[in-house]
Amino acid sequence: MLVIEDIHLRYGETSVLNGVSLDVEQGEIVCLLGASGSGKTSLLRIVAGLETPQQGRIILAGQSLAGVPTHKRQLGFMFQDYALFPHMNVADNVAFGLQMAGEPRAAREKRVHEQLALVGLAGYEQRNVSQLSGGEQQRVALARSLAPSPRLLMLDEPLGSLDAGLRERLVRELHGIIKQMGLTALYVTHDQAEAFAIADRIAILQQGRLAQIATPQGLYYQPASRYVATFLGLTNFIDVRSIEGEQAQTDYGYFAVDGTPRDGMPRFLLLHPDGLSLADEGIPAIVIEAIFQGDQYDLTLEVSEGVFWQLTMRGRETVPSAGDAVHIAIDPAYVVPLAE
């Protein structure tokens, strides 16, 4: 559906995007996830026709978008600040794109009614948008973006200004609506939990380059680099001293490395926190802290001076206290070799 091919963008001597390529399939939600300044919003603006790259091309539904102005690309937009017109009521806001496209009045009114019902705002047509809550305003913005039946829905931090509880609820609703309508979507966020909740695949950008694209599960359990792992909050790294056959020698023993990292011999091993458990025997450690997270405890363990590992405990197991001596068992299925 959408092909982003070898995109380079520079502002003077500053490189913003450097050879980014990715595909988005029909009906797929792809999230662009990255730290501030990684280039995710710039890439969205290029797809929208608001920026022109120095190199590369954008293809939508088999058509090159080179030279095609934004208003003719058949895109739907949804932004963090809603971008609603305060002097218009809800219905007029939703109908704005349809009116600009010359849609007849009766057809506009029917479409507005359908879209407001879809986003849970049936009967809100005559309300003033300035009197709506943040969540309701964002629903109006979504209805407006969907009304013209876009080929591609583009969302730039659409829930960023909402509080955590409302954001969690709306991201589920948004996912359901996009899937119900069979839309293709490109979604920008810096929030990992939001990306994991809504995306079919996630593209992580690192300083203008594509660091990895994978399903949420693929990213979380098989990060391609130390940067990706760290960005996702996975920090249990150990250095590889040498490789003997399919065994990596480390300061904490030997580990099988049948999975080969894509960029050569592993320099590090990631010990995924889901693969660590407390046991009667194993690597000795001291509990530094145990933080209750509702459905789990997150433990910080010191395994040697200045070296800390994270371990997750779920269920109703007895949780050790800070200062307790414990032993750590490692499930080899959760050991990820990394070359960089």
N, C-alpha and C positions, 0 to 999 in steps of 0.2 A: 504493500500500500504506500508506504513512505520509505524512500531511500535517501539517506544522508551519506554523501560520498566525498571523502578526502577534503573536509572543510578546513581551510586556514583563514584565520582572521587576525589582523594586526592593527593596532592603533599606534602609528608612528613606529618606534622601535620596540614597542611592547607587543609580545605575542599573546593573544587571548585564546585562540583555538589552534591546535597544531595537528592537522591530519586526522580529524575525527570522522569515522565512518560507522554507520549502524543502519539496520533495517527495522521497520515496524510493520508487522503483519496486519492484515485486515482484522478488525475486532480486538486488537491487542492493546493493552495499556502498558506503555513503557515509561518508567520514571527516570528522569535525569537527576541523580543524587550526587551531591558534592559539597565541599566547604565553600564558604563565601569566596568569590573570585576564581572559582574553578572553571567558569565558562559556560555553566548550564543555561543561564538566562540569555546569554549572547547567542547560543546555539538555537534556542527557541525563537529569538528575534530574527535570525537568519531564515529559519523555516517560514516565519510569518511574512518575510519580505521587508522587515523594518531595518535590517542591516544587510550589507552586501559584502560577501567574503572576497578575499583576494584570489582564492583558489577553491575549487570544488564545485559540486552541484547538488541541487535538491530535486528529487523526482517524486511527484505525488500522483498515484493512480496511473503510472506509466507516462506521465507528462512532465517534462522539464519545467520548472518554475522560473527559469532565468527570464528576467524582464517582465514577469507577470506581477502586476501591482497587488498589494495586500488585499484590497477589496474584491479582487477577482479570483482569489485562491480558494474560496469556499471553505474558510476556516471559522471555527468557533473559538472565542477567547474568554477566559475567566481568570481574573487577577485577584491579588490579595486585598486590594483596596476597593473591590466591588466595581468601581467606575460606573456607578449608577447616576442617572440625571436627577438631582434633587427636586427640580421643578416639575417633574413628571410623576404621574401615579404609577402603580405597579404594572398595570396593563400596557401603558404607553412605553415604559422601559423595555418590557419584554418584546413589544411589537416593533421597536425601533429599527432593527435590521431588516425586518420584513417590509416595513414602510419604505426604507431606502432602496429596497430591491424592486419596488413597484407592485407589491402583492396587493390584490384587491381587498377592500375593507372587510368584507364578510369572511374571506379566507384568513385574514389576519386575526380577526376576533376568535375564530374557531381554533386556530393554532395556539393563540395565547391561552385560551381556556384549557386546551390539552396539556400544554407544558406546565402551567401552574398546578394542575391536578397531579401531574407526574412528580413534581418536586414537593408535593404536600402543602400547596398554598391555594387550593381551590377556594374561591370566594374572596380572594385578596385583590381582585382587579382594580378596585377604586381606591385602595389605600395609598396614603402618602409614604414613599419609601423612607423618608426621614424619621417616621414613627415606628419603623420596624426594628427588631432586635438584630444583632450582628449575624446570627444564624439565618434569620429570615431574609436579610439583605443578600446574603450569599446564595440562598436558594433562588432569589429573583435573578441574580447575576447568572446562575446556572441555566435557568429557564430561558433567559435572553440569548445565551450562547447556543442553546440547543434549537431554538425556534426556526432558524433558517435551514435546518438539516445539513450541518456542515459535513464535509468529507473527512475532516480531521478536527478533533477537539484539542485545544492547547490551553494548558492550565499552569499558571506561574504562581507558586506559593498560594494557592487559592484559600487555604485555611489558616494561613500564618498569623492572622490578627485575632483569631478566636481563642478562647481559653481551652485548656487541655481536655476537659470532659466533653465539651461541645465539639471540639475538633475530632475526637475519637468517634463520636456518634455520626458526624457528618461524613467522615471518610468512608464509613461503611455504607451510608446511604448513596454517596456519590459513586462508589464502586458498583452498587446494585443498579443504579440508573444507567450508567455507561454500558454495563453488560446487557441490561434489558433491551437497550436500543441498538445493540450491536455496533457501537461506535468504536472508532480507532482514536486513541488518545496519547498525547505526549504531555507528561506531567512533571513539572519542576518542583523540587523540594530539597531542603537541607535536613529534613527530619526523617531519620532512619525508620522509626516505627510507622510513620505515615506511608512511606514508600513500601514497606513490607506489607502493609494492610491492603494497599490498592493495586499494586503492580503485578502484571504477569511476568515482566522482566525488569531488571534495574540496571541502568548504565551508570557506573561511577566515574565521574570526571576528576582528574587530578592535574591541576595546573594546565588546563587546556588540552589534555590528552585523555583518551578513553582508557581507563585503568582496567576495567573489566565490565562485561555485560553478561548477566546470568539471571536465572530465576532467583527469587528471594532465598529459597532453600539452598540453591547452588552457591550463592554469595556467602551465606552464613556458615555453611559447613565446608566449602572448598574455596576460600578466598585465593586469588591468584598471586597476591603479593603481600608483603608486610604492611605496606601502606593501606591496602584495602582492609586487611584484618584489623589494623589499629583504628581505622575510621569506623569500623563496625563495633568497636569496643572489645575486640579480642586481643589480649596482650600477653598471653602465656607463651613467650618465645624462649627457645634455648638454642645456643650456637651449635653447629655441627663441626666437630673437630676433624673427622675424616669419614670416608665411606669405605666399607669393606664388604664387597659384594652388594647385597641389598640391605645392609645394616649401616645405620648412621651412628657413629660414636659421639657421645656427648658427655658432659660432666655428670649426668644423671643416669648413665647406662647406655645400652644399645637399643635402637628403635628400628623396626622394619620400615623401609622407604620404597615399597613397590610402586606407589604412585609417583611418577616422575614430574617435577615441576616443568612448566612450559619453557622456561628460559635457562635450562641447564642444571648442573649439579646443585643440590640444596645447600644453602648456607645457614638456614634456620629451620627449626621445626616449630610449628604452632601446635600447642597442646590445647585442643578445644575444651573450654570449661565444661561442656556437657559430657566429656569423656573422662573427667576426673571425679574420683569418689574417695571417701574416707574408708580406710580398711585397717585390719590388724597389722598388716605388713605393707611395706612400700617405701616411698621416699619420705623421710622425716621432715616435718614442718611445724611451725608455730602459728597459731591462729592470731592474726592481728585484729581483725574485726569480723563480725557477722551481722549483715544488714538485712532486716526483714523487708521483703518486697511484696507482701500479700500472698502470692501463691508459691513463693520460694524464698530461700535465704541466699544471699550472695556473700561468700566468704573470701576474705583476703588472707593469704597464707604466705609466710616467709620461709622459703625453702633453703636459702643460704643468705649470707649477709648482703643485704641490699637487693635481693632477688625475690620478687613477689609474684605469686600466681593467684588467679581467680578461679573459684570453684562454686558451682551452683548446686544447692541442695533443695529438692522438692519433696512434697508430701509431709508427713508428720514424724520424720526422723528426729532423733535427739540431736540438737544443734550444739556444737562446742562453744565455749566462751572464749573471749580474748585472753591470750596467754596460755591456752591449753596446748599440749604437745599432741600431734596427730601424725598419721601416716597416710600418704596419698597413693592410690592405685590408678594406673593410666590404662584406658581402653585403647589398644593400638588402632582401632578403626577410626579414632578421632585425632590421630596424629597427621598433620598436614605438612608435607615438605615444601619449602619456599626457597626460591633462588634469589629473591631480592626483597 
